[in-house]
Protein backbone atom coordinates (compact mmCIF):
# COMPACT_ATOMS: atom_id res chain seq x y z
CA UNK A 1 0.00 0.00 0.00
CA UNK A 2 1.41 3.35 -0.95
CA UNK A 3 2.39 5.73 1.84
CA UNK A 4 1.39 9.40 1.98
CA UNK A 5 4.42 10.40 4.07
CA UNK A 6 6.76 12.77 2.22
CA UNK A 7 10.24 11.68 1.40
CA UNK A 8 12.94 13.16 3.64
CA UNK A 9 14.86 15.92 1.99
CA UNK A 10 18.41 17.07 2.49
CA UNK A 11 18.79 20.02 4.83
CA UNK A 12 19.65 23.30 3.24
CA UNK A 13 22.68 25.10 4.64
CA UNK A 14 23.76 28.18 2.70
CA UNK A 15 27.42 27.83 3.61
CA UNK A 16 27.70 24.26 2.41
CA UNK A 17 26.34 24.88 -1.07
CA UNK A 18 28.83 24.93 -3.89
CA UNK A 19 28.75 27.46 -6.59
CA UNK A 20 28.26 31.18 -6.63
CA UNK A 21 26.86 32.58 -3.36
CA UNK A 22 24.80 35.00 -5.36
CA UNK A 23 22.69 32.06 -6.51
CA UNK A 24 21.66 31.42 -2.96
CA UNK A 25 20.75 34.94 -2.00
CA UNK A 26 18.55 36.88 -4.38
CA UNK A 27 19.90 40.27 -3.38
CA UNK A 28 23.60 39.38 -3.29
CA UNK A 29 25.94 36.91 -1.66
CA UNK A 30 26.43 36.06 1.98
CA UNK A 31 28.24 38.63 3.97
CA UNK A 32 31.00 37.60 6.33
CA UNK A 33 29.61 39.47 9.30
CA UNK A 34 26.44 37.38 9.22
CA UNK A 35 28.31 34.34 10.58
CA UNK A 36 28.03 30.66 9.74
CA UNK A 37 24.67 28.97 9.29
CA UNK A 38 23.61 25.75 10.94
CA UNK A 39 20.80 23.34 10.35
CA UNK A 40 17.81 24.21 12.47
CA UNK A 41 16.45 21.38 14.57
CA UNK A 42 12.92 22.20 15.78
CA UNK A 43 13.21 19.63 18.60
CA UNK A 44 16.46 20.99 19.92
CA UNK A 45 14.64 22.66 22.76
CA UNK A 46 11.56 21.48 24.58
CA UNK A 47 8.30 23.19 23.94
CA UNK A 48 8.00 23.55 27.70
CA UNK A 49 9.59 26.80 28.85
CA UNK A 50 12.82 26.48 30.85
CA UNK A 51 12.79 28.10 34.25
CA UNK A 52 14.81 31.24 34.29
CA UNK A 53 15.29 31.48 30.59
CA UNK A 54 11.74 32.57 29.54
CA UNK A 55 11.52 36.27 30.06
CA UNK A 56 9.01 38.81 28.90
CA UNK A 57 10.52 41.79 27.19
CA UNK A 58 10.01 45.06 28.96
CA UNK A 59 7.59 47.45 27.36
CA UNK A 60 9.15 50.76 26.52
CA UNK A 61 7.24 53.96 26.09
CA UNK A 62 6.61 55.10 22.59
CA UNK A 63 6.91 51.59 21.22
CA UNK A 64 4.00 51.94 18.90
CA UNK A 65 5.22 55.18 17.43
CA UNK A 66 8.79 53.94 17.20
CA UNK A 67 7.73 50.61 15.66
CA UNK A 68 5.52 52.41 13.16
CA UNK A 69 8.36 54.73 12.22
CA UNK A 70 10.87 51.92 11.90
CA UNK A 71 8.40 49.84 9.95
CA UNK A 72 7.72 52.69 7.56
CA UNK A 73 11.42 53.37 7.05
CA UNK A 74 12.08 49.67 6.64
CA UNK A 75 9.37 49.29 4.04
CA UNK A 76 10.70 52.26 2.07
CA UNK A 77 14.25 50.91 2.33
CA UNK A 78 13.17 47.43 1.28
CA UNK A 79 11.30 48.75 -1.71
CA UNK A 80 14.26 50.91 -2.70
CA UNK A 81 16.73 48.10 -2.20
CA UNK A 82 14.61 45.72 -4.17
CA UNK A 83 14.43 48.15 -7.03
CA UNK A 84 18.18 48.73 -6.95
CA UNK A 85 18.92 45.02 -6.75
CA UNK A 86 16.68 44.31 -9.65
CA UNK A 87 18.22 47.08 -11.67
CA UNK A 88 21.84 46.05 -10.85
CA UNK A 89 21.55 42.33 -11.47
CA UNK A 90 23.04 41.38 -14.75
CA UNK A 91 22.05 37.78 -14.87
CA UNK A 92 19.09 36.55 -16.76
CA UNK A 93 16.12 35.39 -14.75
CA UNK A 94 15.98 31.76 -13.87
CA UNK A 95 13.64 29.88 -16.12
CA UNK A 96 11.01 27.77 -14.45
CA UNK A 97 9.62 24.84 -16.33
CA UNK A 98 6.22 23.36 -15.52
CA UNK A 99 5.18 19.84 -16.48
CA UNK A 100 2.26 19.45 -18.76
CA UNK A 101 -0.82 18.47 -16.84
CA UNK A 102 -3.79 17.06 -18.69
CA UNK A 103 -7.21 18.67 -18.41
CA UNK A 104 -5.75 21.79 -16.80
CA UNK A 105 -5.61 24.00 -19.83
CA UNK A 106 -9.35 24.24 -19.94
CA UNK A 107 -9.35 25.54 -16.40
CA UNK A 108 -6.68 28.14 -16.93
CA UNK A 109 -7.05 30.85 -19.50
CA UNK A 110 -4.14 32.77 -20.85
CA UNK A 111 -6.29 35.80 -21.40
CA UNK A 112 -6.80 37.82 -18.29
CA UNK A 113 -10.34 38.93 -17.73
CA UNK A 114 -10.79 42.64 -18.01
CA UNK A 115 -11.18 44.25 -14.64
CA UNK A 116 -14.35 46.13 -14.00
CA UNK A 117 -13.90 49.81 -14.27
CA UNK A 118 -14.50 51.62 -11.02
CA UNK A 119 -15.21 55.22 -10.58
CA UNK A 120 -13.81 57.02 -7.61
CA UNK A 121 -16.52 58.64 -5.51
CA UNK A 122 -15.66 62.04 -4.08
CA UNK A 123 -15.90 62.35 -0.28
CA UNK A 124 -18.43 65.14 -0.63
CA UNK A 125 -20.85 62.62 -2.16
CA UNK A 126 -20.52 59.99 0.58
CA UNK A 127 -23.86 59.50 2.40
CA UNK A 128 -25.98 60.81 -0.47
CA UNK A 129 -28.94 58.48 -1.00
CA UNK A 130 -30.87 57.82 -4.18
CA UNK A 131 -33.74 59.90 -2.81
CA UNK A 132 -31.37 62.83 -2.26
CA UNK A 133 -30.03 62.45 -5.79
CA UNK A 134 -33.56 62.35 -7.18
CA UNK A 135 -34.28 65.57 -5.32
CA UNK A 136 -31.27 67.25 -6.91
CA UNK A 137 -28.96 67.06 -3.88
CA UNK A 138 -25.42 65.78 -4.59
CA UNK A 139 -23.50 67.15 -1.62
CA UNK A 140 -23.39 65.04 1.58
CA UNK A 141 -23.56 68.04 3.88
CA UNK A 142 -26.42 69.53 1.94
CA UNK A 143 -28.19 66.15 1.99
CA UNK A 144 -27.73 65.88 5.76
CA UNK A 145 -29.01 69.42 6.24
CA UNK A 146 -31.98 68.65 3.99
CA UNK A 147 -32.80 65.50 5.97
CA UNK A 148 -32.55 67.40 9.28
CA UNK A 149 -34.82 70.12 7.92
CA UNK A 150 -37.25 67.48 6.66
CA UNK A 151 -37.30 65.79 10.07
CA UNK A 152 -37.86 69.15 11.77
CA UNK A 153 -40.69 69.96 9.37
CA UNK A 154 -42.19 66.52 9.95
CA UNK A 155 -42.05 67.00 13.72
CA UNK A 156 -43.56 70.47 13.36
CA UNK A 157 -46.30 69.02 11.17
CA UNK A 158 -46.98 66.36 13.78
CA UNK A 159 -47.21 69.00 16.53
CA UNK A 160 -49.51 71.15 14.41
CA UNK A 161 -51.63 68.13 13.47
CA UNK A 162 -51.93 67.14 17.12
CA UNK A 163 -52.86 70.69 18.11
CA UNK A 164 -55.40 70.85 15.30
CA UNK A 165 -56.87 67.49 16.35
CA UNK A 166 -57.10 68.63 19.97
CA UNK A 167 -58.70 71.92 18.91
CA UNK A 168 -61.17 70.03 16.71
CA UNK A 169 -61.98 67.64 19.55
CA UNK A 170 -62.49 70.56 21.95
CA UNK A 171 -64.70 72.34 19.41
CA UNK A 172 -66.74 69.19 18.84
CA UNK A 173 -67.08 68.68 22.59
CA UNK A 174 -68.13 72.30 23.06
CA UNK A 175 -70.60 72.03 20.19
CA UNK A 176 -72.00 68.80 21.65
CA UNK A 177 -72.38 70.44 25.06
CA UNK A 178 -74.04 73.47 23.48
CA UNK A 179 -76.36 71.21 21.49
CA UNK A 180 -77.22 69.21 24.61
CA UNK A 181 -77.86 72.42 26.54
CA UNK A 182 -80.00 73.82 23.74
CA UNK A 183 -81.91 70.55 23.51
CA UNK A 184 -82.44 70.54 27.26
CA UNK A 185 -83.63 74.15 27.19
CA UNK A 186 -85.89 73.37 24.24
CA UNK A 187 -87.34 70.40 26.12
CA UNK A 188 -87.88 72.58 29.20
CA UNK A 189 -89.54 75.28 27.10
CA UNK A 190 -91.69 72.68 25.35
CA UNK A 191 -92.67 71.17 28.70
CA UNK A 192 -93.49 74.63 30.07
CA UNK A 193 -95.48 75.49 26.96
CA UNK A 194 -97.29 72.16 27.16
CA UNK A 195 -98.04 72.69 30.83
CA UNK A 196 -99.27 76.21 30.13
CA UNK A 197 -101.44 74.99 27.27
CA UNK A 198 -102.83 72.22 29.43
CA UNK A 199 -103.55 74.70 32.23
CA UNK A 200 -105.25 77.06 29.82
CA UNK A 201 -107.26 74.18 28.38
CA UNK A 202 -108.23 73.07 31.88
CA UNK A 203 -109.31 76.58 32.81
CA UNK A 204 -111.25 76.88 29.59
CA UNK A 205 -112.96 73.55 30.19
CA UNK A 206 -113.77 74.56 33.75
CA UNK A 207 -115.19 77.86 32.55
CA UNK A 208 -117.32 76.04 30.01
CA UNK A 209 -118.46 73.59 32.65
CA UNK A 210 -119.36 76.38 35.03
CA UNK A 211 -121.15 78.22 32.26
CA UNK A 212 -123.16 75.10 31.54
CA UNK A 213 -123.83 74.62 35.22
CA UNK A 214 -124.84 78.24 35.50
CA UNK A 215 -127.58 77.45 33.04
CA UNK A 216 -128.59 74.48 35.18
CA UNK A 217 -128.16 76.19 38.60
CA UNK A 218 -129.39 79.59 39.82
CA UNK A 219 -129.17 81.74 42.95
CA UNK A 220 -132.02 81.26 45.50
CA UNK A 221 -133.12 84.92 45.42
CA UNK A 222 -132.33 88.35 44.05
CA UNK A 223 -131.89 91.93 45.37
CA UNK A 224 -130.11 90.66 48.49
CA UNK A 225 -127.16 91.37 50.77
CA UNK A 226 -125.03 88.67 52.36
CA UNK A 227 -124.95 89.23 56.13
CA UNK A 228 -123.89 86.09 58.03
CA UNK A 229 -121.63 83.39 56.52
CA UNK A 230 -121.11 79.70 57.28
CA UNK A 231 -119.12 78.93 60.47
CA UNK A 232 -119.39 82.41 61.94
CA UNK A 233 -119.35 82.23 65.78
CA UNK A 234 -122.05 83.85 67.95
CA UNK A 235 -124.27 83.35 71.02
CA UNK A 236 -127.48 83.83 69.04
CA UNK A 237 -127.04 80.36 67.45
CA UNK A 238 -127.71 77.32 69.57
CA UNK A 239 -124.74 75.45 68.11
CA UNK A 240 -122.44 78.37 68.91
CA UNK A 241 -121.75 79.09 65.24
CA UNK A 242 -123.75 79.88 62.11
CA UNK A 243 -124.66 76.79 60.07
CA UNK A 244 -125.74 78.48 56.82
CA UNK A 245 -125.62 81.60 54.62
CA UNK A 246 -128.00 84.56 55.16
CA UNK A 247 -129.42 86.60 52.25
CA UNK A 248 -131.01 89.78 53.68
CA UNK A 249 -133.87 90.89 51.41
CA UNK A 250 -137.22 92.63 51.75
CA UNK A 251 -140.14 90.54 52.92
CA UNK A 252 -142.00 88.94 50.05
CA UNK A 253 -138.95 88.63 47.75
CA UNK A 254 -139.33 85.50 45.62
CA UNK A 255 -137.40 82.31 46.54
CA UNK A 256 -136.38 79.99 43.62
CA UNK A 257 -135.32 76.40 43.28
CA UNK A 258 -131.52 76.40 42.72
CA UNK A 259 -131.72 73.17 40.65
CA UNK A 260 -134.08 70.47 39.51
CA UNK A 261 -135.28 68.28 42.38
CA UNK A 262 -138.05 67.11 44.65
CA UNK A 263 -139.65 68.88 47.65
CA UNK A 264 -139.06 66.58 50.65
CA UNK A 265 -140.12 69.00 53.49
CA UNK A 266 -142.47 72.01 53.61
CA UNK A 267 -143.91 73.63 56.80
CA UNK A 268 -143.22 75.13 60.24
CA UNK A 269 -139.99 74.10 62.08
CA UNK A 270 -139.59 76.07 65.32
CA UNK A 271 -136.60 78.47 65.25
CA UNK A 272 -136.37 78.00 61.45
CA UNK A 273 -139.91 79.36 61.03
CA UNK A 274 -141.50 78.28 57.79
CA UNK A 275 -139.00 75.97 56.05
CA UNK A 276 -138.77 74.15 52.71
CA UNK A 277 -136.25 71.36 51.85
CA UNK A 278 -135.38 70.68 48.17
CA UNK A 279 -133.59 67.34 47.51
CA UNK A 280 -131.54 67.24 44.29
CA UNK A 281 -130.97 64.18 42.09
CA UNK A 282 -127.56 63.47 43.70
CA UNK A 283 -129.09 63.50 47.21
CA UNK A 284 -127.89 66.99 48.17
CA UNK A 285 -130.44 68.82 50.39
CA UNK A 286 -131.07 72.61 50.08
CA UNK A 287 -132.82 74.19 53.13
CA UNK A 288 -134.83 77.46 52.87
CA UNK A 289 -135.76 78.96 56.31
CA UNK A 290 -137.63 81.99 57.79
CA UNK A 291 -140.03 82.14 54.81
CA UNK A 292 -143.07 84.32 54.95
CA UNK A 293 -144.97 81.82 52.75
CA UNK A 294 -144.51 78.42 51.06
CA UNK A 295 -145.56 77.84 47.42
CA UNK A 296 -144.86 74.07 47.06
CA UNK A 297 -145.79 70.82 48.75
CA UNK A 298 -143.94 67.64 49.75
CA UNK A 299 -143.27 65.30 46.79
CA UNK A 300 -143.56 68.03 44.20
CA UNK A 301 -141.04 68.03 41.33
CA UNK A 302 -139.53 71.42 40.58
CA UNK A 303 -137.08 72.68 37.96
CA UNK A 304 -134.30 75.25 38.10
CA UNK A 305 -135.76 78.72 38.79
CA UNK A 306 -139.23 77.58 39.92
CA UNK A 307 -140.70 79.72 42.77
CA UNK A 308 -140.99 77.77 46.03
CA UNK A 309 -141.87 80.63 48.46
CA UNK A 310 -141.11 84.19 49.66
CA UNK A 311 -138.60 85.88 52.00
CA UNK A 312 -139.90 86.47 55.56
CA UNK A 313 -138.92 86.91 59.23
CA UNK A 314 -140.53 83.86 60.86
CA UNK A 315 -138.76 81.89 63.59
CA UNK A 316 -135.69 83.07 65.53
CA UNK A 317 -134.70 86.14 63.48
CA UNK A 318 -133.84 89.82 63.84
CA UNK A 319 -135.14 90.83 60.41
CA UNK A 320 -136.39 89.49 57.08
CA UNK A 321 -133.83 87.26 55.32
CA UNK A 322 -133.33 83.84 53.73
CA UNK A 323 -131.33 81.38 55.81
CA UNK A 324 -129.90 78.79 53.34
CA UNK A 325 -128.18 75.56 54.35
CA UNK A 326 -126.63 72.76 52.22
CA UNK A 327 -126.31 69.15 53.44
CA UNK A 328 -124.92 66.05 51.82
CA UNK A 329 -126.95 62.86 51.40
CA UNK A 330 -125.53 61.48 54.65
CA UNK A 331 -126.39 64.66 56.62
CA UNK A 332 -123.02 66.43 56.58
CA UNK A 333 -123.05 70.24 56.48
CA UNK A 334 -121.40 72.17 53.61
CA UNK A 335 -120.51 75.83 53.15
CA UNK A 336 -123.34 77.21 50.96
CA UNK A 337 -121.15 79.98 49.53
CA UNK A 338 -118.47 77.50 48.34
CA UNK A 339 -121.10 75.13 47.03
CA UNK A 340 -122.79 77.85 44.93
CA UNK A 341 -119.43 78.97 43.55
CA UNK A 342 -118.68 75.36 42.63
CA UNK A 343 -121.76 75.43 40.47
CA UNK A 344 -120.56 78.44 38.51
CA UNK A 345 -122.57 80.97 40.53
CA UNK A 346 -121.26 84.14 42.17
CA UNK A 347 -123.41 85.19 45.13
For each residue, the residues with C-beta under 8 A, 3 or more apart:
1:
2:
3:
4:
5:
6: 9
7:
8:
9: 6
10:
11: 39
12: 17
13: 16 17 37 38 39
14: 17 21 24 25 30 37
15: 30 36 37
16: 13
17: 12 13 14 23 24
18:
19: 23
20: 23 29
21: 14 24 25 29 30
22: 25 28 29 91
23: 17 19 20
24: 14 17 21 29 30
25: 14 21 22 28 29 30
26: 85
27: 81 82 85
28: 22 25 31 85
29: 20 21 22 24 25
30: 14 15 21 24 25 34
31: 28 34
32:
33:
34: 30 31
35:
36: 15
37: 13 14 15
38: 13
39: 11 13
40: 44
41: 44
42:
43:
44: 40 41
45: 50
46: 50
47:
48:
49: 53 54
50: 45 46 53 54
51: 54
52:
53: 49 50
54: 49 50 51
55:
56:
57:
58:
59: 63
60: 63 66
61:
62: 65 66
63: 59 60 66 67
64: 67 68
65: 62 68 69
66: 60 62 63 69 70
67: 63 64 70 71
68: 64 65 71 72
69: 65 66 72 73
70: 66 67 73 74
71: 67 68 74 75
72: 68 69 75 76
73: 69 70 76 77
74: 70 71 77 78
75: 71 72 78 79
76: 72 73 79 80
77: 73 74 80 81
78: 74 75 81 82
79: 75 76 82 83
80: 76 77 83 84
81: 27 77 78 84 85
82: 27 78 79 85 86
83: 79 80 86 87
84: 80 81 87 88
85: 26 27 28 81 82 88 89
86: 82 83 89
87: 83 84
88: 84 85
89: 85 86
90:
91: 22
92:
93:
94:
95:
96:
97:
98:
99:
100:
101: 104
102:
103: 106 107
104: 101 107 108
105: 108
106: 103
107: 103 104
108: 104 105
109: 112 113
110:
111:
112: 109
113: 109
114:
115:
116:
117:
118:
119:
120:
121: 125 126
122: 125 126
123: 126 140
124: 138 139 140 141
125: 121 122 128 138 139 140
126: 121 122 123 140
127: 140 143 144
128: 125 132 133 137 138 139 140 143
129: 132 133 143
130: 133 134
131: 134 135
132: 128 129 135 137 138 143 146 147
133: 128 129 130 136 137 138
134: 130 131
135: 131 132 146
136: 133
137: 128 132 133 142 143 146
138: 124 125 128 132 133 142 143
139: 124 125 128 142 143
140: 123 124 125 126 127 128 143 144
141: 124 144 145
142: 137 138 139 145 146
143: 127 128 129 132 137 138 139 140 146 147
144: 127 140 141 147 148
145: 141 142 148 149
146: 132 135 137 142 143 149 150
147: 132 143 144 150 151
148: 144 145 151 152
149: 145 146 152 153
150: 146 147 153 154
151: 147 148 154 155
152: 148 149 155 156
153: 149 150 156 157
154: 150 151 157 158
155: 151 152 158 159
156: 152 153 159 160
157: 153 154 160 161
158: 154 155 161 162
159: 155 156 162 163
160: 156 157 163 164
161: 157 158 164 165
162: 158 159 165 166
163: 159 160 166 167
164: 160 161 167 168
165: 161 162 168 169
166: 162 163 169 170
167: 163 164 170 171
168: 164 165 171 172
169: 165 166 172 173
170: 166 167 173 174
171: 167 168 174 175
172: 168 169 175 176
173: 169 170 176 177
174: 170 171 177 178
175: 171 172 178 179
176: 172 173 179 180
177: 173 174 180 181
178: 174 175 181 182
179: 175 176 182 183
180: 176 177 183 184
181: 177 178 184 185
182: 178 179 185 186
183: 179 180 186 187
184: 180 181 187 188
185: 181 182 188 189
186: 182 183 189 190
187: 183 184 190 191
188: 184 185 191 192
189: 185 186 192 193
190: 186 187 193 194
191: 187 188 194 195
192: 188 189 195 196
193: 189 190 196 197
194: 190 191 197 198
195: 191 192 198 199
196: 192 193 199 200
197: 193 194 200 201
198: 194 195 201 202
199: 195 196 202 203
200: 196 197 203 204
201: 197 198 204 205
202: 198 199 205 206
203: 199 200 206 207
204: 200 201 207 208
205: 201 202 208 209
206: 202 203 209 210
207: 203 204 210 211
208: 204 205 211 212
209: 205 206 212 213 344
210: 206 207 213 214 343 344
211: 207 208 214 215 344
212: 208 209 215 216 344
213: 209 210 216 217 343 344
214: 210 211 217 218 343 344 345
215: 211 212
216: 212 213 259 260 304 343
217: 213 214 258 259 304 340 343 344 345
218: 214 256 257 258 259 304 305 345
219: 222 256 258 340 345 347
220: 247 255 256 258 286 288 322 324
221: 224 247 249 253 254 255 256 311 322
222: 219 249 253 254
223: 249 250 253
224: 221 247 248 249 253 322
225: 247 248 249
226: 229 245 246 247 248 337 347
227: 246 247 248 321
228: 232 234 242 245 246
229: 226 232 242 245 246 335 337
230: 242 243 244 245 333 335 336 337
231: 241 242 335
232: 228 229 241 242
233: 240 241 242
234: 228 237 240 241 242
235: 240
236: 316
237: 234 240 241 242 243
238: 271
239: 243
240: 233 234 235 237
241: 231 232 233 234 237
242: 228 229 230 231 232 233 234 237 246
243: 230 237 239 325 333
244: 230 287 289 323 324 325 326 336
245: 226 228 229 230 323 324 325 335 336 337 347
246: 226 227 228 229 242 321 322 323 324
247: 220 221 224 225 226 227 311 321 322 324 347
248: 224 225 226 227 319 320 321
249: 221 222 223 224 225 253 311 320 321 322
250: 223 253 311 320
251: 292 310 311 312 313 320
252: 292 310 311 312
253: 221 222 223 224 249 250 310 311 322
254: 221 222 307 310 311
255: 220 221 276 288 291 307 308 309 310 311 322
256: 218 219 220 221 305 306 307 308
257: 218 260 261 278 302 303 304 305 306 307 308
258: 217 218 219 220 278 286 304 340 343
259: 216 217 218 278 280 286 304 343
260: 216 257 280 281 301 302 303 304
261: 257 278 279 280 281 286 301 302
262: 278 279 299 300 301 302
263: 266 276 277 278 279 296 297 298 299 300 302 308
264: 277 278 279 285 298 299
265: 269 275 276 277 298
266: 263 275 276 277 294 296 297 298
267: 274 275 294
268: 273 274 275 314
269: 265 272 273 274 275 289 315
270: 315
271: 238 315 316
272: 269 275 287 289 290 315 316 323
273: 268 269 289 290 291 312 313 314 315 316 317
274: 267 268 269 289 290 291 292 293 294 309 312 314 315
275: 265 266 267 268 269 272 287 288 289 291
276: 255 263 265 266 287 288 291 294 296 308 309
277: 263 264 265 266 285 286 287 288
278: 257 258 259 261 262 263 264 285 286 288 302 308
279: 261 262 263 264 283 284 285 286
280: 259 260 261 283 284 285 286
281: 260 261
282: 329
283: 279 280 328 329
284: 279 280 326 327 328 329
285: 264 277 278 279 280 326 327 328 329
286: 220 258 259 261 277 278 279 280 324 325 326
287: 244 272 275 276 277 323 324 325 326 327
288: 220 255 275 276 277 278 291 308 309 322 323 324
289: 244 269 272 273 274 275 315 322 323 324 325
290: 272 273 274 311 312 313 314 315 317 320 321 322 323
291: 255 273 274 275 276 288 294 309 310 311 312 314 322
292: 251 252 274 309 310 311 312 313 314 320
293: 274 309 310 312
294: 266 267 274 276 291 308 309
295: 307 308 309 310
296: 263 266 276 300 302 306 308 309
297: 263 266 300
298: 263 264 265 266
299: 262 263 264
300: 262 263 296 297
301: 260 261 262
302: 257 260 261 262 263 278 296 306 308
303: 257 260 306
304: 216 217 218 257 258 259 260
305: 218 256 257
306: 256 257 296 302 303
307: 254 255 256 257 295
308: 255 256 257 263 276 278 288 294 295 296 302
309: 255 274 276 288 291 292 293 294 295 296
310: 251 252 253 254 255 291 292 293 295
311: 221 247 249 250 251 252 253 254 255 290 291 292 320 321 322
312: 251 252 273 274 290 291 292 293 320
313: 251 273 290 292 317 319 320 321
314: 268 273 274 290 291 292 317
315: 269 270 271 272 273 274 289 290
316: 236 271 272 273
317: 273 290 313 314 320 321 323
318:
319: 248 313
320: 248 249 250 251 290 292 311 312 313 317
321: 227 246 247 248 249 290 311 313 317
322: 220 221 224 246 247 249 253 255 288 289 290 291 311
323: 244 245 246 272 287 288 289 290 317
324: 220 244 245 246 247 286 287 288 289 336
325: 243 244 245 286 287 289 333 336
326: 244 284 285 286 287 333 334 335 336 339
327: 284 285 287 331 332 333 334
328: 283 284 285 331 332 334
329: 282 283 284 285
330:
331: 327 328
332: 327 328
333: 230 243 325 326 327
334: 326 327 328 338 339
335: 229 230 231 245 326 338 339
336: 230 244 245 324 325 326 339 340
337: 226 229 230 245 340 341 347
338: 334 335 341 342
339: 326 334 335 336 342 343
340: 217 219 258 336 337 343 345 346 347
341: 337 338 344 345 346 347
342: 338 339
343: 210 213 214 216 217 258 259 339 340
344: 209 210 211 212 213 214 217 341
345: 214 217 218 219 340 341
346: 340 341
347: 219 226 245 247 337 340 341
